[in-house]
Amino acid sequence: VQLMESGGGSVQAGGSRRLACSASGATLRHYCLAWFRQNPGTEREAVATIESGGTANYADSVKGRFTIYQDDAVETLYLQMNSLKPEDTAMYYCAGNDLHSGYCVAATSEGLPTSAGFPFWGQGTQVTVSS
């Protein structure tokens, strides 16, 4: 399975950005899929997840602003980011897990998985939000 992100860049606070993650060698509807983000010196944190049944879950910090969705016809995962804030600045990674029949295992207090549970990763795309 290969994942490749695109769509990162610089944007002003309040703006929008859509990230895409194209997959090869995988049928995404059979996976738990996630967007993580990370800044230097910090842990990689889950931002949003989507299960094979379409159920989505979000970090509290992005609820109401970010939307995760997938297009199975083109095997692509998306993250629509609106009302961006400077604290959203990070490297964003897409990840996939086929080990639990498409279900995302909740491991944090927010009901999100940790990065340790994902065997498949993209190379990351940088998002920088300026104030």
Secondary structure, 3 states (H helix, E strand, C coil): CEEEEECCEEEECCCCEEEEEEEECCCHHHCEEEEEEECCCCCCEEEEEECCCCCEEECCCCCCCEEEEEECCCCEEEEEECCCCHHHCEEEEEEEECCCCCCCCCCCCCCCCCHHHCCEECCCEEEEEEC
